[in-house]
Each structure stands twice: as structure tokens, then as C-alpha cells.
Amino acid sequence: MKSILLLFSIFLLSMLIACNRPSRKEVQRAATLTGGGDARSGRNEIRKYGCNTCHEISGVPGARGLIGPRLDGIGQRYYVAGELPNTPDNLMLWIQHPRQVEPHTAMPEMGVNEQDSRDIAAYLYTLR
């Protein structure tokens, strides 16, 4: 009985993890939107720059921060940071230079380069 329960738990956990992974079609769409962003790299870069410490982000291990907003569904939002129309270029600007957009934001300048912001934006646009 314990082995059946363990197998069922492993199956259920693997299904939940698979649900958080973007589909190939979503990854391709995000790459097109961001002018060549790599969503898979963006997922890793989110951790590299520490975005996961302030934000809750599906599919990113340890991304359970409560300082900034939850980033799931960002592609459906009308504005980035409540300031800019939600376009890939504006999202990348916000990721790279949040203080240029909103000088008093709590979001720090993390030194994100252009390609990494493109990749991070691509990943964020895959989230539902």
C-alpha cells in the first residue's frame, strides 16, 4: 500500500511540474515577441539575477518572494510596473533599468544586460 501511495505521489508531482513548463509553441511565440529571447535561458537568468527573491514566479525553483508582484500572467497585463504599456521592449527596459522608468521603485538595478533581459522577458511571456 505504501509503494502504491508513493508511486501515485511521484506521478502527481511530475504532472504538476510538467504543467508549469512552457510548451514548445509558447517558447517559440515568446522568442518571436522578444526578438530572439530564449525562454529556457531566461528561467535560469531569473535566478542568476535574484528575481526569485522578490517575486513569485511559476517554474522557477525558490521563486516565492513577497516583495514584488507575482509575475505569472504578465503577458496578459496592460501595463508593466503600472507605468509602461506592456510591450516586449518596455518589459525589457523595466528589467534592465527600473529606476529610469520609476525613480522611487523598490526594484533594484541588477545590471541585467540586453540579451538577458530579452531571455527573461521571453520566459515571463510564457507564463499563464
Backbone hydrogen bonds in HBPLUS format (Angstrom, degrees):
<---DONOR---> <-ACCEPTOR-->    atom                        ^
c    i                          cat <-CA-CA->   ^        H-A-AA   ^      H-
h    n   atom  resd res      DA  || num        DHA   H-A  angle D-A-AA Bond
n    s   type  num  typ     dist DA aas  dist angle  dist       angle   num
A0005-LEU N   A0001-MET O   3.04 MM   4  6.29 162.0  2.07 150.8 155.6     1
A0006-LEU N   A0002-LYS O   2.85 MM   4  6.04 155.1  1.91 147.4 154.7     2
A0007-LEU N   A0003-SER O   2.90 MM   4  6.05 162.1  1.93 144.6 149.4     3
A0008-PHE N   A0004-ILE O   2.90 MM   4  6.07 159.9  1.94 148.9 154.8     4
A0009-SER N   A0005-LEU O   2.92 MM   4  6.09 155.4  1.98 144.8 151.7     5
A0010-ILE N   A0006-LEU O   2.93 MM   4  6.20 159.3  1.97 152.0 157.3     6
A0011-PHE N   A0007-LEU O   2.93 MM   4  6.12 160.9  1.96 148.9 154.3     7
A0012-LEU N   A0008-PHE O   2.87 MM   4  6.06 165.1  1.89 151.9 156.0     8
A0013-LEU N   A0009-SER O   2.91 MM   4  6.06 162.8  1.94 149.8 154.6     9
A0014-SER N   A0010-ILE O   2.94 MM   4  6.11 161.1  1.97 149.7 154.9    10
A0015-MET N   A0011-PHE O   2.99 MM   4  6.23 150.1  2.08 148.3 156.5    11
A0016-LEU N   A0012-LEU O   3.02 MM   4  6.31 155.1  2.08 148.6 155.1    12
A0017-ILE N   A0013-LEU O   2.99 MM   4  6.25 158.4  2.04 151.9 157.5    13
A0018-ALA N   A0014-SER O   2.97 MM   4  6.10 159.0  2.01 143.1 149.1    14
A0019-CYS N   A0015-MET O   3.03 MM   4  6.22 143.7  2.16 142.3 151.5    15
A0020-ASN N   A0017-ILE O   3.13 MM   3  5.43 139.4  2.30 104.3 114.9    16
A0021-ARG N   A0018-ALA O   3.23 MM   3  5.33 154.2  2.30 102.6 110.3    17
A0027-VAL N   A0023-SER O   2.99 MM   4  6.29 157.8  2.04 153.6 159.8    18
A0028-GLN N   A0024-ARG O   2.95 MM   4  6.18 159.6  1.99 150.6 155.8    19
A0029-ARG N   A0025-LYS O   2.94 MM   4  6.13 158.2  1.99 147.0 153.1    20
A0030-ALA N   A0026-GLU O   2.95 MM   4  6.12 160.8  1.98 147.7 152.7    21
A0031-ALA N   A0027-VAL O   3.00 MM   4  6.21 152.4  2.08 144.8 152.3    22
A0032-THR N   A0028-GLN O   3.04 MM   4  6.29 153.0  2.12 145.4 152.3    23
A0033-LEU N   A0029-ARG O   2.92 MM   4  6.20 163.5  1.94 153.4 157.9    24
A0034-THR N   A0030-ALA O   3.00 MM   4  6.12 157.7  2.05 148.3 153.4    25
A0036-GLY N   A0031-ALA O   2.74 MM   5  4.72 172.4  1.75 152.9 151.2    26
A0035-GLY N   A0032-THR O   3.34 MM   3  5.29 164.9  2.36 103.5 107.7    27
A0042-GLY N   A0038-ASP O   2.87 MM   4  6.13 156.6  1.92 153.0 160.9    28
A0043-ARG N   A0039-ALA O   3.05 MM   4  6.30 146.1  2.17 146.9 153.1    29
A0044-ASN N   A0041-SER O   3.02 MM   3  5.27 118.9  2.40 102.5 117.0    30
A0045-GLU N   A0041-SER O   2.86 MM   4  6.17 154.7  1.93 152.6 161.1    31
A0046-ILE N   A0042-GLY O   2.94 MM   4  6.09 140.5  2.10 146.4 154.7    32
A0047-ARG N   A0044-ASN O   3.14 MM   3  5.50 126.7  2.44 103.0 114.7    33
A0048-LYS N   A0044-ASN O   3.04 MM   4  6.37 154.9  2.10 143.1 151.1    34
A0049-TYR N   A0045-GLU O   2.95 MM   4  6.09 158.3  2.00 153.3 154.9    35
A0051-CYS N   A0046-ILE O   2.92 MM   5  5.24 135.1  2.13 162.2 165.5    36
A0050-GLY N   A0047-ARG O   3.08 MM   3  4.88 147.4  2.19  96.5 106.6    37
A0053-THR N   A0050-GLY O   3.02 MM   3  5.59 163.9  2.05 116.8 121.8    38
A0054-CYS N   A0051-CYS O   3.22 MM   3  5.82 148.4  2.33 113.3 120.5    39
A0055-HIS N   A0051-CYS O   3.05 MM   4  6.10 150.6  2.13 155.2 164.5    40
A0067-ILE N   A0054-CYS O   3.12 MM  13  4.81 122.5  2.46 121.6 136.5    41
A0068-GLY N   A0054-CYS O   2.78 MM  14  5.27 158.4  1.82 131.2 137.9    42
A0065-GLY N   A0055-HIS O   3.14 MM  10  4.30 143.5  2.28 111.0 100.3    43
A0071-LEU N   A0056-GLU O   3.02 MM  15  6.35 163.1  2.05 168.3 172.0    44
A0057-ILE N   A0063-ALA O   3.18 MM   6  5.32 146.9  2.29 124.7 128.6    45
A0060-VAL N   A0057-ILE O   3.31 MM   3  5.88 156.9  2.37 137.1 136.8    46
A0063-ALA N   A0060-VAL O   3.07 MM   3  5.54 158.6  2.12 141.8 139.8    47
A0064-ARG N   A0062-GLY O   2.93 MM   2  5.69 127.6  2.21 109.2  93.5    48
A0074-ILE N   A0071-LEU O   3.30 MM   3  5.56 143.0  2.44 135.9 130.2    49
A0076-GLN N   A0073-GLY O   2.99 MM   3  5.55 154.9  2.05 116.7 124.0    50
A0077-ARG N   A0074-ILE O   3.15 MM   3  5.25 158.3  2.20 105.3 112.0    51
A0086-ASN N   A0078-TYR O   2.88 MM   8  5.34 154.0  1.95 134.8 131.2    52
A0080-VAL N   A0084-LEU O   2.74 MM   4  5.16 154.8  1.80 149.4 158.3    53
A0083-GLU N   A0080-VAL O   3.06 MM   3  6.01 168.9  2.07 129.6 131.5    54
A0084-LEU N   A0080-VAL O   3.15 MM   4  5.16 172.5  2.16 149.9 149.3    55
A0087-THR N   A0085-PRO O   2.88 MM   2  5.97 110.6  2.37 117.9 101.7    56
A0091-LEU N   A0087-THR O   2.90 MM   4  6.14 159.9  1.94 159.8 165.9    57
A0092-MET N   A0088-PRO O   2.93 MM   4  6.12 160.4  1.97 151.3 156.5    58
A0093-LEU N   A0089-ASP O   2.93 MM   4  6.15 151.6  2.01 143.2 151.4    59
A0094-TRP N   A0090-ASN O   2.93 MM   4  6.14 162.3  1.96 148.8 153.0    60
A0095-ILE N   A0091-LEU O   2.94 MM   4  6.19 158.6  1.99 148.9 154.8    61
A0096-GLN N   A0092-MET O   2.95 MM   4  6.12 157.1  2.01 147.3 153.2    62
A0097-HIS N   A0093-LEU O   2.72 MM   4  5.72 171.4  1.73 160.7 163.8    63
A0100-GLN N   A0097-HIS O   3.06 MM   3  5.48 147.4  2.17 111.0 120.4    64
A0101-VAL N   A0098-PRO O   3.18 MM   3  5.30 129.3  2.45  96.3 109.0    65
A0102-GLU N   A0098-PRO O   2.89 MM   4  6.11 171.8  1.90 156.7 159.1    66
A0105-THR N   A0102-GLU O   3.07 MM   3  5.53 162.8  2.10 128.1 127.0    67
A0117-SER N   A0113-ASN O   2.95 MM   4  6.17 154.8  2.01 153.7 161.4    68
A0118-ARG N   A0114-GLU O   2.96 MM   4  6.20 148.9  2.06 146.7 155.7    69
A0119-ASP N   A0115-GLN O   2.91 MM   4  6.22 154.0  1.98 149.5 156.5    70
A0120-ILE N   A0116-ASP O   2.85 MM   4  6.06 163.8  1.87 151.6 155.9    71
A0121-ALA N   A0117-SER O   2.89 MM   4  5.96 163.0  1.92 143.8 149.0    72
A0122-ALA N   A0118-ARG O   2.96 MM   4  6.13 153.6  2.03 140.0 147.8    73
A0123-TYR N   A0119-ASP O   2.99 MM   4  6.33 156.9  2.04 149.8 155.1    74
A0124-LEU N   A0120-ILE O   2.90 MM   4  6.19 167.3  1.91 155.7 159.3    75
A0125-TYR N   A0121-ALA O   2.89 MM   4  6.10 152.6  1.97 152.1 159.0    76
A0126-THR N   A0123-TYR O   2.92 MM   3  5.29 152.0  2.00 108.4 117.6    77
A0127-LEU N   A0124-LEU O   3.16 MM   3  5.48 154.7  2.23 107.4 114.9    78
